[in-house]
């Protein structure tokens, strides 16, 4: 067991996770016994945690404005000097909303050329997110988001290290004031690490968020504090080795909106049953404090 410290890198939660994932001794083919070393298990854990945090970052963004769909950095470290959000190009304009529920019938946000500067890092965004209303004639908060080569690149200005994450796939979501449901089918995330290594995570997940305070979920604002449950299957490929995962959360992850460390979970447990060929291993990711978790194998 090894305790992982809070992720303190600047930028999105996913990029922050990548910055510490690329261990030099994580390469090569995983040994037959065990199927994952501790280092490899921690690499897998960072991928799973980053992708859970990535779902949260756009969970309530269902408005028609570019500001609403800009990356919210919901799980990144909070700083009073954080830069303003990057505004993508929106089309078409004006945006149609047949049922007047605040969710556009169809609008595309293009992030090409979007750059965000920090004191010690630069984030560059590209690709598109299409936002659609799957229930165009029903006033509700159902929304479909289609990610096409949505890429985030972070360059550390001190070390020159570059990491990136690229997302492709569709997320469906709906919510009321207390509960949010999210799902993704064959959603793919591709990682490039600072040492040049790569990984791929393709997942089919169902997620449910329940706010601590009933009625506190509002459209186009960051999620309030609450519990986040994730269940589903995925495949993870790293260093030419592929693994099948079954992911559950019990107890659910507790998301704390005021947390200043990424990711903003302070309790809860993710269990990933990992299978490769005839071998099986369970990787447990348990949060012990805000942004801090342990990874164990069994």
N, C-alpha and C positions, 0 to 999 in steps of 0.2 A: 504493500500500500504506500502511496506517495501523496502528500498533500500538495495541491497546486495553488499557487498564490493568485491574487486578483490580477486580471488582465489590465495592464496600465497603458498599453499602446494607444495612440490616437487613431481616430477614424472609426469606421463601422465596427460593430461587434464581431462580425465574421472576419474582417481583415485583422482585427486585434487578435483573434484566436489564431489566425494563420501565422502571425509573427513569431509565435513561440512553438508552433507545431513542427517546424522543419528541423528536427534533430538529425545530425549527420549520421548517427548510428541507426536510423530508422529505415535505411535503404536495404535493398536485396530481398530475396525471397524469404518469407516467414518460415521459421523452422517447423518441422512436422510436429514436434512436441516441445513446448506447448505451441498451439497454433498462432498465438500472439505473445510476444514478449511484453514486459511491463511498458517499455517505451512505445511499442506499437499500440498497445491498449490505450495509452494516454493520447496518442495521435488520433485514434478512432474516436475517443471521447471528445476531444476538442472539435472534431468534425460534427458529431451529433449535437453537442451543445451549441455550436455556432449556427447550425441549421434550425434548431429550435428558436434561438434568439432572433434569427432572420425572419421567421414567421411573424414574430411580435412586431417587428419594425414597421410593417404596413398593415397590421391587423384591422385597424379602424379607419384606414384611409379610403373613403369611398366618395369623396367630393369631386367636383369637376375642375378644381383649380390646380395649377401646376404646383403651387406651394403645398397643397394637401398631399400630392403624390411624391414629393421630393423625399429622399431618404431621411428618416426621422432620427436616426442614431439613438433609437429608444434604449438600446442596451449598451451603448458606448459610455465611457467615463464622462461624467457631467462636469462641465467647467463654466463658470460665469463668463469666460472670455471665448466660448465656443463660437465658431463662425456661423453666419446665417446660412440657411438652407440654400442649396443650389436649385434654381428654377429651370426645369426642362422646357423644351418647345412643345406646345400643345396644338393638336389638330384633330378634327376640324374646329374652327371657331365661326360663329358661336356654337356652343355645345347644346345638343338636343337632350331634353329630359321629358319624355312623354308622360310619365306619371307624376312628375313634380316631387319626387322623393329625395332629391339631392344627389342621386346616383345617375350619372350621364348614361344615355343609351349606348354610346360608344365614343371613346376618346383615346387618342394615342399621346403618350408622353415620351419625347425623344431626348435622351440625355447626352447626345453627342457634344463633345467639347466642354462638358461640365467639369470644372475644376474647383476644388475647395482647398484652401491653404491653411495650414496650421503652423505654429511656431517651429515645429521640428519635423513636419511631414506634409506631404501633398497627396490628396485623394483625387483621382480622375475617374469619371463615370462615363459610360457609353452604353449604347443599346436602347431598347424601347420597353415600355410597359403599356399594354393596352388595357384599359379599364372599361368594362361593359356591365350593363344591367341585365342579368339573366331573367328578370321578371319585369319587363318594360311597361306592362300595364297594371302592375301592382305596386302601390307605394309601400316600400319596406326598405330594409337595409341589406338586401342581398347584393353581392358584388362578385364579379369574375375578373381576375387579373391575369393577364397573359404576359409572361416575361420572355423576351426574345434577345438572346445574347446580351443580357443586362450585366455589365461588367464593372467591377470596382477594382481599381489598382491603387495601392498605397506605396509611396516611396518614402523611406526614412531618409531625411536630409542629412543626418549625422553619419550613418553607416553606408548609405547608398543602397541598402537592401530593398528589393521590390517583391511584393506579394500581390496576388490577385485572386478574385473569385468571380465566376461567371455563372449566371442562373438562366435556365431555360425550362419553361413549363407553365402550368396553369394552376392557380389557387382559387378556390371557391370559398366564400365566407358569407355569414349572415349574423346579425346580432340584434339584441334588444338592449335595454339599459343595464342588464345584469349579466347576461350570458352571451358568449360569442362562440360560434362554431366555425371551424376552418378545416378544409381538406385539400390535399394535393395528390395527384396520381402521376406516377413516373416523373416526378419533378427532379430535374438534374442540376447538381452543383459541381462545377469543375474548379479545382484549386491549383494554383501554382505557388510553390513555397519559395522562400528567400534563397534556398540552396539549389533551386532549379528542379526539385522534385515535384511530382504532380499527384493528384488524387481525384477520384470521382465518386460522388455519392448520389445514387438514384433512389428515390423513396416514394412510397405511397403511405401517407399518414393521415390520420384523423385527429383533430385537436379540439379541446373544449376549454374555454377560459371562463371562470366565474369570479366576478368582482367581489372583493371583500365587503364593499358597501353597495347594497342593492341600488340600482338606478344610476350608477356613477359612470357607466360606459357612454361616451359621447362620440358622435361621428367626427372624423378629421381632427382628433386630438389623441395624444398618447394614452395608452391604456392606463387605468388606475391600478392600484395594487390588487392582487387576486391570485387565484390558483390556476395553473396551466397543466392540463392532462394531455399526453400525447401517446397514441397507440398506432402501430403499423409495422410495415416491413420495408426493407431497403437492401441495396447492394452497395458495398464499399470496396473500391479498388485502389490499391496503393502499392507501388513498387512491383507492378506486374502480378500481384496476387489479389484475388477477388474473394470476398466474404459475403455471406448472406446474414442479415440482421433481422431480428424481431425485437422491436423497441416498445417498452411500456414505462409508465410513470406511476409508482406507488410507494409512498404517498405522492400526490401531485407536486409539481414544482411550485414554490411560492414566489411570485414576482412582486418585487418592491419598487414602486415607481420612483421613490426618492433615493434609491441606492446610487452611490457615486462610483461604484466599481462594476466592470462588465464581466460576465453577464449579470443582469439584475435579479438573480435568484438567490434567496437566503436560506432555503430549506427545500426538502423534497429529494426524490431519488429516481434516476433513470436506470433501467435495467435493459441491457442489450444482450440477447442470446445470439452468439456468433457461431456460424456454421461454415466449415470449409471441408468439402468432401465428406468423410465419415467422422470428422472431428468436431467437437462442440466445446465452447467456452462461454461463460457468462461474465460480462464486463459490467460492473456496477459503478455508477457515477452518483455520488451523494454530496449534496450541498450542505455545508456546515456553517457558512456565514455568507454575507453578501459578496458574490463574485468569487467565492472560494469553494472548491470541491475536492473530494478524494476519488481516486480511481482504483478499484480492486478487481482482481481476476479470481475466478473459481471454476 
